[in-house]
Amino acid sequence: MAQSLTLHSSALSEWFGRFAGNGRPNEIERGIELFRNSHVWDYRATPTGIHASVEDRQLAFFQVGVTWINALNQSVGPECFLPDPPGNLAMRCTCESDKMPCAHVAAAIVYWISELDKKNLESPSLLAEKAERDYGRKLALFRKLSKEKAASFAEFNVDSLQLRPDLQKEVSRIATRVMREMRGRTT
């Protein structure tokens, strides 16, 4: 069963794709599953790393630590930076996995990335920037389309209208009744 992760920030999505590309797919998928099932506990993030306790499927807890080794190089928002994976990440876990990232580290990373994504999504300045970009893009498209095609009312042909005989009597009856009621109110 392939697990996927949906992120709103393209920078975070691209970063997570690079991170996941350096891990074993089954461990990354298991990490996403652990995250989705709320198995990440005691999560803490600092500008230089993250720490979490991750509960495995067998109800055992593992301590996870990820630190950034070198300079942080990609800004994701106010005071949020992403280290370049995998070389700039030092990953450790108390499980017995011989290769990192294990599922527990992956779960902690997914938790961290999703928290950054939420913060970016809730940031009014980022939302305003995105809305302004979307508005500008849609306005440009509208202008382009309006130059290419005439307005729909310009192509409207009144002569093509056909009255339905079965409705003409009903429309006439309703109009007469409305007019009588209107006249009765004004006098």
NORMOMO-V217898 format. One record per pair of residues at least 24 apart in sequence whose C-alpha atoms are under 6 Angstrom apart, sorted by the first residue. I is the first residue (numbers start at 1). J is the second residue. D is the distance in whole Angstrom. If there is no record, write none. Layout:
# NORMOMO-V217898
i j d
I J D
I J D
This chain:
# NORMOMO-V217898
i j d
3 29 5
19 85 6
23 101 6
27 102 6
27 103 5
28 103 6
28 106 6
30 103 5
31 103 4
31 104 6
31 106 5
31 107 4
32 107 6
34 107 6
35 107 5
54 104 6
62 94 5
63 93 6
63 94 6
64 92 6
64 93 5
64 105 6
65 91 6
65 92 5
66 90 6
66 91 5
